[in-house]
Amino acid sequence: MSKTRLDELDQLIAEVTIDACGDDEQLTGFLAGAEDALQAPEPAAIVGVPVAVVKIDTGHDVRRGLIAVCERDGTRYEASLVDLVFPVDSELGRVTAAYRRWLGCGR
C-alpha cells in the first residue's frame, strides 16, 4: 500500500476516533463511521462470494469487533467486517480499510 494511501487511512482513523478515550469508545467511533458510510444494501464479497451488507453492528459481544450483517439468496449471515471485500469506490470499503489498519491487520 502506498504511503499516500496509508496517510489517508491514518487521517480517517484520527477523524473517526476523535475525542474517544480507550478502545471501546474508538470502536464506537468506527461503528458510527461504518453506519454513516453504509449504502444498504452495499455490495461486498466474502471468500469470493457476493453478498449484500445490510447492517453494521457490534453484536452481542464487543470483543468480536464490528460485524457486518449480510444477505445472500434471502438468508442473513453475520461476518466480521474485516473479512469483507468492497468495490474500490465504496465509502464503507474505505472505512473498513481504516478499521483494519486501526486493528493492526496486515491486509
C-alpha positions in Angstrom: 0.0 0.0 0.0 1.4 3.4 -0.9 2.4 6.0 1.7 -0.3 8.4 0.4 -2.9 5.7 0.9 -1.6 4.9 4.4 -1.6 8.6 5.3 -5.3 8.9 4.1 -6.2 5.9 6.3 -4.4 7.4 9.3 -6.3 10.7 8.7 -9.6 8.8 8.6 -8.7 6.9 11.8 -8.0 10.2 13.5 -11.3 11.6 12.4 -13.3 8.6 13.4 -11.6 8.2 16.8 -11.5 12.0 17.7 -12.4 12.6 21.4 -12.5 8.8 22.0 -10.9 7.5 25.2 -9.9 3.9 25.0 -10.6 1.1 22.7 -14.3 0.8 23.4 -15.0 4.4 22.5 -12.8 4.2 19.4 -14.7 1.1 18.3 -17.9 3.0 18.8 -16.4 5.7 16.5 -15.7 3.1 13.8 -19.3 1.8 14.2 -20.7 5.2 13.7 -18.4 5.8 10.7 -19.3 2.5 9.1 -23.1 3.1 9.7 -22.8 6.5 8.1 -20.9 5.0 5.1 -23.2 2.1 4.6 -25.4 2.4 1.4 -27.6 -0.6 2.2 -27.7 -3.0 0.5 -24.0 -2.5 0.0 -22.3 -4.9 -2.4 -19.4 -6.8 -1.0 -17.8 -10.3 -1.1 -16.5 -12.8 1.4 -14.2 -15.5 0.3 -15.1 -14.5 -3.3 -18.9 -15.0 -2.7 -21.0 -11.9 -3.4 -23.2 -10.7 -0.6 -25.2 -7.5 0.3 -24.3 -5.8 3.5 -27.5 -4.5 5.2 -26.3 -3.5 8.6 -23.1 -3.0 10.7 -23.2 -3.8 14.4 -21.0 -4.9 17.3 -23.1 -7.9 18.0 -23.7 -9.3 21.5 -20.1 -9.2 22.5 -18.0 -6.1 21.8 -14.8 -8.3 21.8 -15.9 -9.7 18.3 -15.4 -6.2 16.9 -17.5 -4.8 14.1 -19.9 -7.3 12.5 -21.5 -7.0 9.0 -25.0 -8.4 8.6 -25.0 -9.8 5.1 -27.7 -11.2 2.9 -27.3 -13.8 0.1 -30.2 -15.6 -1.6 -32.7 -14.4 1.1 -30.6 -15.6 4.0 -28.9 -13.4 6.6 -25.4 -14.1 7.9 -23.0 -12.3 10.3 -19.4 -11.9 9.3 -16.5 -9.9 10.7 -16.3 -6.6 8.8 -12.6 -7.0 8.2 -13.2 -10.2 6.2 -15.3 -8.4 3.6 -14.0 -7.0 0.3 -15.8 -4.0 -1.1 -15.7 -2.3 -4.6 -12.9 0.2 -4.9 -15.3 3.2 -4.9 -17.1 2.1 -1.7 -17.0 4.6 1.2 -17.7 1.6 3.5 -14.7 -0.1 2.0 -12.6 3.0 2.8 -13.8 3.0 6.4 -13.2 -0.8 6.6 -9.6 -0.3 5.4 -9.1 2.3 8.1 -10.6 -0.1 10.7 -8.3 -2.9 9.5 -5.3 -0.6 10.0 -6.5 0.5 13.4 -6.8 -3.2 14.4 -3.3 -3.8 13.1 -4.4 -6.2 10.4 -1.8 -6.6 7.6 -4.3 -6.5 4.8 
